[in-house]
C-alpha cells in the first residue's frame, strides 16, 4: 500500500485465512493514502471490531478530502476518542478557516498534547487572529521552538515587526527557522537594511535564508541586488529559482522571466504557476493558457490562477467552461477557485450556476467561513436573490467587516434602506467596528430609499460615533441623497464647502438629480464640469441629452450629438441579458437575431395593448429624436430590457422571479412599463441596471420611483 501497489495488497488481503483489526487498519490506511476514499469507507463499515486507530484513520482521510460534515458525523459516533481524534478535528477545521469550531474541539479535548496546543496556536496565526494566538501562548510556558516561530511568523505576516522582534529577542533558543522568519519579515516590509543585517548575523544560513534576501530585494524593486545575491548563493533549489523568476514577473519583464524559467535545472509546479500568474497579470491570456496547457502537473493554485485570469479579464464564459473541465479532470476546488467562480456568477448574474456552486461548497465541507462566505453573499445579492443572501449571512460561522458591509451595501442597492439600517444596527451590537466602507453603504441606503434626514444625521455624526472621517465617497452619497430629494441648493452648498475639489462622480450625482427634477441649467453646469474631467464619458453626454429632450430642447440635443461626434465619443450600446436553464440569453434594442424573436415581438405587441388599457402611456419625451409621437413609441417598445422581460415571461414558470441585467441605467419608460407588466402578468421582475436594483411587484417598484 505504501508503494502504491493497491492491487497486490488487495490480493494478499483477500487470500488471508485470518484477519485482525490491524490487518483491516493497514488496508484502510492504504486506501486513504492512495486516494481511494469511497473504498476506504466501504471497508471501514465491514471491520468486525474497529478500534480507535480505525476511526482516526478514516477521520483523517475524510478531513483531508474536505468532507468535514462526514468527518464531524464520524467523530460524534466514535465510542472512544483520543488526542489524535481531537487533533485531526482541530487541524482540519482550522485549515478551512473555521477557527471557532477548531477551538470548540480544542476545548472539548480531555487531554491536550503538544500537537493540540501547536495546532490551535497555528489555527489562530494562519487566520490572522493574532490577539487570540498571543492569549493562548501566554496561558502556558511549555512551548518549543516550533511554537515560538509560529507566533513570531503570525506577527510578521501582519507586518507587526516590533512585536515579532520582541518575541525573537525573548526566545530561549533560536533555530534557522527563527532567523529566516525575521529576515523574510523585514524583507517583505521593505526594510532591506535590517534584513541584510540579520542575514549577516545569522550563525547558520540555509538555502531559505539566502532565498529570503533574494525575494526581499526583488519585491522592493532592487533587481540588481537580487541578482547579485542569487549569483552568490552556494546552492540553489527550485524555491530560489522561483524567487528570481518572480522578481522579473513582478516587474512585468516577462521575456527575462521566460529566459530564467527556461534555464531552470529543476522546475516544480510553483515555477509554472509563477509564469502562469505573470502572463495573466500582464493581460497576456493566450500565453497564460499556453503555459497552463503545457504544465506537466497542475495543482489547485494552477486552476485557481487560470480561472482568476479569465474572470478578471471579463471572460465569464471561458471561466465557467474551465471550471467544467476542472470537474471532469476530478480536480479539487480550493477556496480561491470557489471565490473566483462565485464572483464570475455575480458579474453575469448566473444565479443557477451560483446556487450549484453553493451546493458544491457544502458538499466539499467548506462550510461558510469568511473568505468563501463573503463571496457567496456578494453573488446572491448581485443576482438579486436577497432571501438566499440573508440565509447565507445567518449561516456564516464567522463574520468580519466585509460580511457586514456586503449585506448593508446589498440591501442599499436593492432599495431596501430600512433593512440595510437594521443590519447596521445589528453590526453595532457586535465587536465588529464599522469602517469607511460601512458608512458608504449606510449613506447609499438612505439615498436610494429617500431617508434624507437619517442620512444627514449619519453623515455629520460618523466621525464622532465611529471615528470615520468623511472621504469623497461619503460626500458623493450625500450629494446624491440631497439631489434626489430635490434639495439641489444644499447639494451645491455641500460641494462648495468640501475640503477637496469635486470629482466627476460628484458632478455626475448632481447631473442625475438635474434629470430627475428637470433642471437643464444645473444639468448643463454639471455636465460641463464632467466633460472637463472625463471628456470620454459617453454616458454623461446621453444623460444631458435626456434632460434637454424631456424639456423639448431639440436644438440642444442636436448640439450634444455634434459635440460627441467632434470629440470621438461613442454612446455605449445598451444590452440586457438573463439566465434561463443554465443558459445566458442576450438582447439588444430591436433585436433581430434571437431564435425566438417572432414569438417575443408578438407577445410584446399584445402586452402593449393590455398595458395601454390599464393606463400606461409611453414616456416619449425620453426619445432623443425630434420625430412624431407614434414613431417615438415604436422606438421605446423594443428596448433590450423589455425584450428580456418578455422572453422571461414566456419561458420562466409562474411563481419564479424574472431576473434581468442591463449594462446601462434603465430608462424612465421601461421603468414605468415594468410596473404595469408586473401587475398585469402577476410576476416579480428583478432588474439590475448599472446603478442599482429594481424589484417590480404588483404595479410598484422597490425604489418607490426614487431613482
KOLPALO-223588 format. One line per 3 residues: number of its first residue (from 1); their letters; for each residue x, y, z of C-alpha. Coordinates in Angstrom, 2 decimals, padded with zeros to 5 digits. Example, Ala and Ser with C-alpha at 12.3 -4.5 7.8 and 13.67 -1.06 7.14 Angstrom:
1 = as = 012.30/-004.50/007.80; 013.67/-001.06/007.14
This chain:
1 = xxx = 000.00/000.00/000.00; 002.83/002.44/000.84; 004.36/001.71/-002.54
4 = xxx = 001.03/002.44/-004.24; 000.61/-001.20/-005.31; -003.03/-001.39/-004.25
7 = xxx = -003.96/-004.37/-006.41; -001.27/-006.60/-004.91; -002.26/-005.55/-001.39
10 = xxx = -005.87/-006.47/-002.18; -004.87/-009.94/-003.44; -002.87/-010.61/-000.28
13 = xxx = -005.73/-009.33/001.89; -008.32/-011.48/000.07; -006.11/-014.57/000.45
16 = xxx = -005.59/-014.23/004.21; -007.23/-017.08/006.17; -007.45/-014.93/009.30
19 = xxx = -007.58/-011.15/009.68; -007.10/-008.97/012.74; -008.20/-005.39/013.26
22 = xxx = -004.61/-004.38/012.48; -004.95/-006.07/009.08; -008.06/-004.05/008.31
25 = xxx = -006.33/-000.89/009.54; -003.42/-001.49/007.16; -005.85/-001.72/004.24
28 = xxx = -007.86/001.24/005.49; -004.78/003.45/005.78; -003.60/002.24/002.38
31 = xxx = -006.86/003.10/000.63; -006.90/006.51/002.31; -003.29/007.35/001.37
34 = xxx = -003.89/006.24/-002.23; -006.94/008.45/-002.71; -009.50/005.61/-002.57
37 = xxx = -011.83/007.21/-000.02; -015.08/005.51/-001.19; -013.40/002.09/-000.92
40 = xxx = -011.99/003.04/002.48; -015.49/003.98/003.68; -016.90/000.66/002.48
43 = xxx = -014.09/-001.31/004.12; -014.48/000.56/007.40; -018.12/-000.49/007.66
46 = xxx = -017.05/-004.13/007.23; -014.45/-004.17/010.06; -015.81/-006.54/012.75
49 = xxx = -014.27/-004.65/015.68; -012.93/-001.24/014.61; -010.60/000.32/017.17
52 = xxx = -009.67/003.94/017.80; -006.90/003.71/015.19; -009.50/002.61/012.60
55 = xxx = -011.70/005.59/013.40; -008.78/008.03/013.41; -007.52/006.74/010.05
58 = xxx = -010.89/007.30/008.37; -011.41/010.57/010.24; -008.13/011.91/008.87
61 = xxx = -008.99/010.71/005.35; -012.37/012.49/005.45; -010.78/015.68/006.78
64 = xxx = -008.05/015.69/004.11; -010.66/015.20/001.38; -012.58/018.24/002.72
67 = xxx = -015.58/016.11/003.75; -015.87/017.94/007.06; -019.57/017.22/007.50
70 = xxx = -018.89/013.48/007.25; -015.85/013.87/009.49; -017.99/015.52/012.18
73 = xxx = -020.57/012.72/011.94; -017.90/010.05/012.29; -016.29/011.87/015.21
76 = xxx = -019.64/012.04/017.01; -020.21/008.28/016.63; -016.73/007.30/017.89
79 = xxx = -017.07/005.15/021.04; -013.59/006.18/022.25; -011.68/009.31/021.29
82 = xxx = -008.02/010.04/021.98; -005.82/013.10/021.49; -005.24/012.13/017.84
85 = xxx = -009.02/012.28/017.19; -009.28/015.77/018.63; -006.12/016.95/016.88
88 = xxx = -007.50/015.84/013.50; -010.68/017.85/014.12; -008.71/020.91/015.29
91 = xxx = -006.35/020.98/012.29; -008.98/020.14/009.66; -011.37/022.90/010.74
94 = xxx = -008.51/025.38/011.11; -007.33/024.56/007.57; -010.77/025.58/006.28
97 = xxx = -010.81/028.86/008.21; -013.33/027.56/010.76; -011.33/028.72/013.77
100 = xxx = -014.24/028.89/016.22; -015.11/025.25/015.50; -011.42/024.31/015.84
103 = xxx = -011.42/025.98/019.27; -014.57/024.07/020.22; -012.80/020.74/019.64
106 = xxx = -009.68/022.03/021.40; -011.74/022.91/024.48; -013.56/019.55/024.37
109 = xxx = -010.30/017.57/024.35; -009.88/015.97/027.82; -006.13/015.67/027.31
112 = xxx = -004.08/018.05/025.21; -000.62/017.19/023.93; 001.95/019.38/022.18
115 = xxx = 000.25/018.74/018.83; -003.06/020.03/020.23; -001.54/023.24/021.57
118 = xxx = 000.58/023.88/018.48; -002.39/023.09/016.22; -004.64/025.61/017.96
121 = xxx = -001.91/028.23/018.02; -001.28/027.70/014.29; -005.03/027.96/013.63
124 = xxx = -005.18/031.42/015.15; -001.99/032.54/013.42; -002.96/031.28/009.94
127 = xxx = -006.30/033.05/010.14; -004.88/036.38/011.30; -006.31/036.18/014.84
130 = xxx = -003.05/037.16/016.46; -004.50/038.55/019.68; -006.17/035.22/020.48
133 = xxx = -002.95/033.44/019.50; -001.00/035.58/021.97; -003.55/034.93/024.72
136 = xxx = -003.23/031.18/024.14; 000.57/031.46/024.09; 000.60/033.32/027.42
139 = xxx = -001.69/030.72/029.04; 001.20/028.22/029.40; 005.01/028.18/029.46
142 = xxx = 005.98/024.84/027.93; 006.39/025.94/024.32; 009.02/024.60/021.93
145 = xxx = 010.86/026.47/019.17; 008.16/025.49/016.66; 005.55/027.37/018.71
148 = xxx = 007.72/030.46/019.18; 008.40/030.51/015.44; 004.71/030.11/014.59
151 = xxx = 003.64/033.05/016.77; 006.51/035.17/015.52; 005.51/034.34/011.94
154 = xxx = 001.97/035.48/012.75; 003.19/038.95/013.72; 005.45/039.02/010.66
157 = xxx = 002.52/038.20/008.36; 000.61/041.17/009.80; 003.63/043.45/009.36
160 = xxx = 003.94/043.96/013.12; 007.71/043.65/013.17; 008.21/045.34/016.55
163 = xxx = 006.24/042.60/018.32; 007.95/039.94/016.19; 011.37/041.35/017.16
166 = xxx = 010.38/041.33/020.84; 009.48/037.64/020.61; 012.70/036.92/018.70
169 = xxx = 014.73/038.62/021.45; 012.88/036.65/024.18; 013.31/033.25/022.55
172 = xxx = 015.16/030.83/024.85; 016.58/029.03/021.82; 016.64/030.06/018.16
175 = xxx = 016.97/027.81/015.14; 017.49/028.57/011.47; 013.70/028.96/011.02
178 = xxx = 013.70/031.76/013.60; 016.36/033.69/011.71; 014.67/033.03/008.35
181 = xxx = 011.33/034.28/009.68; 012.80/037.59/010.80; 014.92/038.09/007.68
184 = xxx = 011.95/037.45/005.40; 009.68/039.63/007.57; 011.92/042.67/007.33
187 = xxx = 012.47/041.99/003.63; 008.74/041.80/002.89; 008.21/045.01/004.85
190 = xxx = 010.74/046.85/002.69; 013.40/047.21/005.43; 016.26/045.64/003.50
193 = xxx = 018.88/047.26/005.74; 017.62/045.35/008.79; 017.00/042.21/006.72
196 = xxx = 020.58/042.27/005.46; 021.93/042.99/008.98; 020.17/039.92/010.39
199 = xxx = 021.26/037.87/007.36; 024.89/038.76/008.06; 024.45/038.00/011.82
202 = xxx = 022.78/034.60/011.33; 025.01/031.85/012.79; 023.61/029.36/010.29
205 = xxx = 022.19/030.04/006.84; 020.39/027.62/004.62; 019.03/027.97/001.12
208 = xxx = 015.86/029.56/002.53; 017.85/032.31/004.29; 019.50/033.24/001.01
211 = xxx = 016.22/032.99/-000.85; 014.50/035.33/001.66; 017.06/038.04/000.84
214 = xxx = 016.71/037.46/-002.91; 012.92/037.75/-002.60; 013.22/040.84/-000.42
217 = xxx = 015.42/042.69/-002.90; 013.14/041.58/-005.72; 009.93/042.68/-004.01
220 = xxx = 011.42/046.07/-003.28; 012.42/046.67/-006.90; 016.15/046.13/-006.28
223 = xxx = 016.66/043.69/-009.11; 020.43/044.14/-009.42; 020.94/043.38/-005.71
226 = xxx = 018.63/040.38/-006.01; 020.59/039.05/-008.98; 023.91/039.56/-007.13
229 = xxx = 022.77/037.58/-004.09; 021.25/034.93/-006.35; 024.54/034.58/-008.24
232 = xxx = 026.46/034.30/-004.93; 024.29/031.53/-003.50; 026.34/028.44/-002.58
235 = xxx = 023.41/026.24/-003.57; 020.04/026.86/-005.18; 016.82/024.94/-005.19
238 = xxx = 013.55/025.37/-007.05; 012.40/027.95/-004.47; 015.49/030.09/-005.16
241 = xxx = 014.95/029.97/-008.90; 011.25/030.71/-008.42; 012.09/033.77/-006.33
244 = xxx = 014.30/035.17/-009.08; 011.78/034.39/-011.80; 009.09/036.03/-009.66
247 = xxx = 011.28/039.13/-009.37; 011.14/039.67/-013.13; 007.48/038.70/-013.26
250 = xxx = 006.63/041.39/-010.70; 008.33/043.99/-012.92; 006.36/042.71/-015.95
253 = xxx = 009.70/041.70/-017.55; 008.21/038.52/-018.94; 010.91/037.92/-021.58
256 = xxx = 013.63/037.90/-018.91; 011.43/035.76/-016.66; 010.94/033.29/-019.52
259 = xxx = 014.71/033.21/-020.14; 015.36/032.28/-016.49; 012.47/029.82/-016.47
262 = xxx = 013.96/028.02/-019.48; 017.35/027.84/-017.69; 015.95/026.26/-014.52
265 = xxx = 017.53/022.87/-013.81; 014.62/021.88/-011.59; 011.06/023.13/-012.04
268 = xxx = 008.18/022.41/-009.75; 004.51/023.26/-010.03; 005.19/026.62/-008.30
271 = xxx = 007.60/027.55/-011.12; 004.89/027.02/-013.70; 002.34/028.83/-011.54
274 = xxx = 004.66/031.85/-011.31; 004.86/032.11/-015.11; 001.15/031.50/-015.48
277 = xxx = 000.31/034.24/-012.96; 002.82/036.61/-014.56; 001.31/036.31/-018.03
280 = xxx = -002.19/036.62/-016.57; -001.35/039.79/-014.62; 000.23/041.27/-017.74
283 = xxx = -003.02/040.64/-019.62; -001.39/038.05/-021.88; -004.14/035.46/-021.54
286 = xxx = -003.14/033.44/-024.62; 000.39/032.98/-023.23; -001.05/032.17/-019.81
289 = xxx = -003.28/029.49/-021.30; -000.33/028.06/-023.27; 001.67/027.70/-020.04
292 = xxx = -001.37/026.18/-018.32; -001.86/023.61/-021.08; 001.87/022.72/-021.10
295 = xxx = 002.11/022.12/-017.34; 003.22/018.54/-016.61; 001.32/018.73/-013.33
298 = xxx = -001.34/021.14/-012.12; -002.40/021.84/-008.57; -005.34/023.76/-007.10
301 = xxx = -003.34/027.01/-007.39; -002.82/026.47/-011.13; -006.53/026.04/-011.78
304 = xxx = -007.41/028.95/-009.49; -004.85/031.22/-011.22; -006.20/030.42/-014.69
307 = xxx = -009.78/030.86/-013.50; -008.86/034.22/-011.95; -007.12/035.31/-015.16
310 = xxx = -010.27/034.69/-017.20; -012.58/036.14/-014.53; -010.58/039.35/-014.06
313 = xxx = -010.30/039.73/-017.82; -014.09/039.64/-018.12; -014.12/036.27/-019.93
316 = xxx = -017.04/034.81/-018.00; -017.83/032.03/-020.46; -014.21/030.86/-020.52
319 = xxx = -014.14/030.93/-016.71; -017.17/028.68/-016.40; -016.01/026.36/-019.21
322 = xxx = -012.65/025.91/-017.47; -014.48/025.12/-014.25; -016.47/022.42/-016.07
325 = xxx = -013.19/020.98/-017.38; -011.77/021.13/-013.88; -014.65/018.98/-012.65
328 = xxx = -014.15/016.47/-015.46; -010.49/016.16/-014.51; -011.52/015.38/-010.94
331 = xxx = -009.56/018.33/-009.60; -010.13/019.56/-006.08; -011.59/023.08/-005.97
334 = xxx = -009.89/025.23/-003.34; -011.34/028.25/-001.61; -009.72/030.72/-004.03
337 = xxx = -011.27/028.94/-007.01; -014.70/028.88/-005.37; -014.48/032.60/-004.57
340 = xxx = -013.37/033.37/-008.13; -016.21/031.32/-009.64; -018.80/032.89/-007.36
343 = xxx = -017.52/036.32/-008.40; -017.94/035.35/-012.06; -021.51/034.19/-011.43
346 = xxx = -022.16/037.51/-009.67; -020.79/039.54/-012.59; -023.07/037.91/-015.16
349 = xxx = -025.89/037.23/-012.67; -025.75/033.47/-013.34; -027.83/032.61/-010.29
352 = xxx = -028.48/028.97/-011.15; -024.77/028.32/-011.63; -024.02/030.17/-008.39
355 = xxx = -026.54/028.05/-006.48; -024.92/024.89/-007.86; -021.56/026.16/-006.62
358 = xxx = -023.12/026.78/-003.21; -024.20/023.14/-003.17; -020.69/022.00/-004.08
361 = xxx = -019.28/024.21/-001.34; -021.39/022.43/001.25; -020.55/019.02/-000.22
364 = xxx = -016.84/019.86/-000.12; -017.19/020.55/003.58; -016.01/024.14/003.45
367 = xxx = -018.98/025.48/005.39; -019.34/029.23/005.29; -016.05/030.63/006.53
370 = xxx = -015.41/034.30/005.94; -013.47/034.06/002.68; -015.90/031.93/000.69
373 = xxx = -018.92/033.11/002.69; -018.35/036.72/001.69; -018.08/035.75/-001.99
376 = xxx = -021.32/033.78/-001.67; -023.08/036.76/-000.08; -021.97/039.06/-002.90
379 = xxx = -023.10/036.54/-005.52; -026.62/036.23/-004.13; -027.05/040.00/-003.75
382 = xxx = -025.70/040.75/-007.23; -028.01/038.10/-008.69; -030.97/039.69/-006.96
385 = xxx = -031.67/036.77/-004.61; -031.97/038.61/-001.32; -033.61/035.78/000.60
388 = xxx = -030.75/033.33/-000.01; -028.24/036.12/000.61; -029.71/036.74/004.05
391 = xxx = -029.87/032.99/004.76; -026.20/032.63/003.83; -025.35/035.55/006.11
394 = xxx = -027.24/033.99/009.02; -025.49/030.64/008.42; -021.96/032.09/008.35
397 = xxx = -019.85/030.59/011.10; -017.76/033.75/011.34; -018.34/037.28/010.08
400 = xxx = -015.92/040.12/009.53; -016.33/043.74/008.43; -016.56/042.64/004.79
403 = xxx = -019.50/040.36/005.63; -021.49/043.15/007.28; -020.56/045.66/004.58
406 = xxx = -021.68/043.28/001.82; -025.13/042.85/003.37; -025.60/046.57/004.08
409 = xxx = -024.49/047.56/000.56; -026.57/044.73/-000.93; -029.78/045.92/000.70
412 = xxx = -028.89/049.51/-000.26; -028.51/048.66/-003.96; -031.86/046.90/-003.90
415 = xxx = -033.56/049.94/-002.39; -034.29/048.26/000.92; -032.94/051.07/003.09
418 = xxx = -034.83/050.07/006.22; -033.36/046.54/006.12; -029.86/047.93/005.47
421 = xxx = -030.09/050.16/008.53; -031.43/047.29/010.65; -028.35/045.23/009.71
424 = xxx = -026.16/048.24/010.53; -027.76/048.42/013.98; -027.08/044.69/014.43
427 = xxx = -023.45/045.25/013.45; -023.07/047.98/016.06; -024.12/045.50/018.74
430 = xxx = -021.19/043.20/017.85; -017.45/043.64/018.33; -017.01/044.40/014.61
433 = xxx = -016.25/048.08/014.15; -017.85/049.95/011.20; -015.32/051.38/008.74
436 = xxx = -015.49/053.95/005.95; -016.97/051.39/003.52; -019.71/050.56/006.04
439 = xxx = -020.74/054.21/006.17; -020.75/054.47/002.37; -023.26/051.59/002.37
442 = xxx = -025.35/053.25/005.09; -025.46/056.60/003.26; -026.24/054.86/-000.05
445 = xxx = -029.12/053.04/001.68; -030.51/056.36/002.87; -030.05/057.87/-000.60
448 = xxx = -031.72/055.04/-002.52; -034.64/054.92/-000.08; -035.31/058.63/000.41
451 = xxx = -034.27/058.60/004.09; -032.89/062.12/003.83; -032.82/063.26/007.46
454 = xxx = -031.42/059.94/008.64; -028.66/060.15/006.03; -027.77/063.71/007.07
457 = xxx = -027.64/062.61/010.72; -025.27/059.69/009.95; -023.03/061.89/007.78
460 = xxx = -022.48/064.55/010.41; -022.08/062.10/013.31; -019.95/059.35/011.73
463 = xxx = -016.62/060.84/012.82; -017.80/061.34/016.39; -019.59/057.98/016.72
466 = xxx = -017.41/055.68/014.60; -014.12/057.51/014.10; -014.68/057.61/010.32
469 = xxx = -013.53/060.76/008.56; -015.61/061.83/005.55; -013.99/060.83/002.25
472 = xxx = -015.02/061.75/-001.31; -017.23/058.63/-001.46; -019.24/059.84/001.55
475 = xxx = -019.67/063.30/000.06; -020.81/061.73/-003.23; -023.52/059.79/-001.35
478 = xxx = -024.67/062.98/000.37; -024.79/064.96/-002.88; -026.80/062.12/-004.40
481 = xxx = -029.12/061.97/-001.36; -029.81/065.72/-001.32; -030.10/065.89/-005.11
484 = xxx = -032.62/063.05/-005.35; -034.70/064.77/-002.66; -034.78/067.96/-004.75
487 = xxx = -032.58/069.88/-002.31; -030.29/070.99/-005.11; -029.09/074.18/-003.42
490 = xxx = -027.97/072.23/-000.36; -026.18/069.71/-002.59; -024.30/072.52/-004.34
493 = xxx = -023.51/074.14/-001.00; -022.03/070.90/000.31; -019.84/070.67/-002.80
496 = xxx = -018.52/074.19/-002.21; -017.73/073.50/001.44; -015.86/070.22/000.84
499 = xxx = -012.17/070.07/001.82; -011.35/068.88/-001.71; -012.35/069.61/-005.28
502 = xxx = -015.46/067.82/-006.63; -014.67/064.90/-008.93; -016.61/063.60/-011.93
505 = xxx = -018.64/061.18/-009.78; -019.94/064.04/-007.62; -020.85/066.14/-010.65
508 = xxx = -022.49/063.02/-012.10; -024.69/062.72/-008.99; -025.72/066.36/-009.45
511 = xxx = -026.38/065.79/-013.15; -028.59/062.81/-012.28; -030.53/064.96/-009.82
514 = xxx = -030.96/067.60/-012.55; -032.56/064.94/-014.75; -034.96/063.83/-012.02
517 = xxx = -036.05/067.38/-011.23; -035.82/068.68/-014.82; -033.31/071.44/-014.21
520 = xxx = -031.50/071.79/-017.56; -029.39/074.78/-016.48; -027.89/073.00/-013.49
523 = xxx = -027.55/069.90/-015.67; -025.54/071.88/-018.22; -023.23/073.25/-015.49
526 = xxx = -022.64/069.77/-014.04; -022.10/068.24/-017.49; -019.52/070.86/-018.47
529 = xxx = -017.51/070.04/-015.35; -017.71/066.33/-016.17; -016.62/066.94/-019.77
532 = xxx = -013.54/068.75/-018.41; -012.68/065.89/-016.05; -013.76/062.92/-018.18
535 = xxx = -014.19/064.02/-021.81; -014.63/060.39/-022.96; -017.56/059.61/-020.63
538 = xxx = -020.30/058.96/-023.19; -022.94/058.24/-020.55; -022.89/061.83/-019.31
541 = xxx = -023.48/063.22/-022.82; -026.52/060.96/-023.15; -027.81/061.93/-019.70
544 = xxx = -027.63/065.64/-020.53; -029.29/064.94/-023.88; -032.12/063.22/-021.98
547 = xxx = -032.57/066.33/-019.85; -032.77/068.52/-022.97; -035.12/066.08/-024.73
550 = xxx = -037.52/065.90/-021.78; -037.68/069.72/-021.87; -038.23/069.78/-025.65
553 = xxx = -034.88/071.50/-026.31; -034.16/069.67/-029.56; -031.58/072.16/-030.76
556 = xxx = -029.50/071.46/-027.63; -029.96/067.71/-028.20; -028.55/068.19/-031.69
559 = xxx = -025.61/070.18/-030.33; -024.79/067.34/-027.94; -024.83/064.85/-030.80
562 = xxx = -022.44/067.04/-032.82; -020.18/067.51/-029.80; -019.95/063.75/-029.32
565 = xxx = -019.03/063.26/-032.97; -016.38/066.00/-032.86; -014.79/064.58/-029.73
568 = xxx = -014.96/061.00/-030.96; -017.18/059.96/-028.06; -019.37/056.95/-028.79
571 = xxx = -022.57/056.04/-026.99; -022.23/052.67/-025.29; -024.86/050.39/-026.85
574 = xxx = -027.40/049.13/-024.37; -027.97/045.41/-023.97; -029.66/043.16/-021.43
577 = xxx = -029.26/039.53/-020.52; -030.85/036.85/-018.37; -030.19/033.25/-017.36
580 = xxx = -032.73/030.58/-018.26; -031.98/026.91/-017.58; -028.25/027.50/-017.16
583 = xxx = -028.01/029.39/-020.46; -027.45/033.14/-020.75; -029.65/034.96/-023.31
586 = xxx = -028.53/038.41/-024.51; -030.75/041.07/-026.11; -030.11/044.41/-027.80
589 = xxx = -032.57/047.13/-028.82; -034.71/045.98/-031.75; -033.03/042.54/-031.56
592 = xxx = -033.43/040.61/-034.80; -031.12/037.64/-034.18; -032.65/035.86/-031.20
595 = xxx = -034.08/032.49/-032.33; -037.44/033.27/-030.64; -037.68/036.89/-031.83
598 = xxx = -041.02/036.49/-033.61; -042.64/034.98/-030.54; -041.18/037.76/-028.35
601 = xxx = -042.34/040.59/-030.62; -045.84/039.12/-030.94; -046.11/038.85/-027.18
604 = xxx = -044.89/042.44/-026.68; -047.40/043.75/-029.21; -050.25/042.08/-027.33
607 = xxx = -048.83/043.15/-023.97; -048.56/046.77/-025.14; -052.28/046.84/-025.92
610 = xxx = -053.17/045.43/-022.50; -050.86/047.92/-020.78; -052.49/050.87/-022.54
613 = xxx = -055.92/049.65/-021.47; -054.60/049.67/-017.91; -053.48/053.30/-018.27
616 = xxx = -049.88/053.03/-019.47; -048.59/055.97/-021.53; -045.20/055.83/-023.27
619 = xxx = -042.62/058.30/-021.98; -041.94/059.65/-025.46; -040.08/062.65/-024.09
622 = xxx = -037.12/060.30/-023.38; -036.52/059.64/-027.11; -033.53/061.64/-028.36
625 = xxx = -035.05/062.33/-031.78; -037.46/065.07/-032.83; -039.99/062.79/-034.54
628 = xxx = -043.72/062.06/-034.25; -045.01/060.50/-031.03; -046.10/057.30/-032.80
631 = xxx = -042.57/056.74/-034.08; -041.20/057.50/-030.62; -043.49/054.85/-029.15
634 = xxx = -042.10/052.25/-031.56; -038.56/053.25/-030.61; -039.34/052.66/-026.92
637 = xxx = -041.33/049.45/-027.39; -038.39/047.18/-028.20; -035.70/048.27/-025.72
640 = xxx = -033.39/045.41/-024.74; -034.75/045.10/-021.20; -038.34/044.81/-022.50
643 = xxx = -037.30/042.03/-024.86; -035.58/040.23/-021.98; -038.59/040.55/-019.68
646 = xxx = -040.92/039.31/-022.43; -038.66/036.29/-023.02; -038.63/035.62/-019.29
649 = xxx = -042.43/035.69/-019.03; -042.67/033.25/-021.93; -040.06/030.81/-020.61
652 = xxx = -039.84/031.04/-016.82; -042.57/029.18/-014.89; -045.10/031.12/-012.83
655 = xxx = -044.02/031.68/-009.26; -040.37/032.21/-010.14; -038.87/035.72/-010.40
658 = xxx = -037.78/037.13/-013.75; -034.22/038.42/-013.31; -032.80/040.78/-015.94
661 = xxx = -029.47/042.61/-016.05; -028.80/045.73/-018.11; -025.40/047.30/-018.74
664 = xxx = -026.80/050.86/-018.62; -029.27/052.70/-016.41; -032.87/051.66/-017.12
667 = xxx = -034.83/054.32/-018.99; -037.89/056.01/-017.47; -040.27/054.42/-019.96
670 = xxx = -039.12/050.84/-019.28; -039.22/051.52/-015.55; -042.83/052.67/-015.84
673 = xxx = -043.74/049.82/-018.19; -042.40/047.14/-015.84; -044.69/048.35/-013.08
676 = xxx = -047.68/047.74/-015.36; -046.29/044.41/-016.60; -045.71/043.14/-013.04
679 = xxx = -049.37/043.82/-012.22; -050.87/042.53/-015.48; -048.81/039.31/-015.56
682 = xxx = -048.68/038.80/-011.79; -044.88/038.38/-011.90; -041.98/039.60/-009.80
685 = xxx = -039.46/041.32/-012.09; -035.99/042.00/-010.67; -033.93/044.35/-012.83
688 = xxx = -030.27/045.09/-012.16; -029.04/048.12/-014.09; -025.68/049.90/-013.92
691 = xxx = -026.72/051.82/-010.83; -028.98/049.68/-008.63; -031.67/047.00/-008.41
694 = xxx = -035.39/047.45/-009.02; -037.96/044.93/-007.71; -041.25/045.32/-009.62
697 = xxx = -044.23/043.66/-007.96; -048.00/044.31/-008.14; -047.60/047.55/-010.06
700 = xxx = -044.92/049.23/-007.93; -041.13/049.29/-007.65; -038.96/048.83/-004.58
703 = xxx = -037.25/052.14/-005.33; -040.55/053.99/-004.80; -039.77/055.80/-008.08
706 = xx = -036.89/057.35/-006.15; -034.07/056.51/-008.54
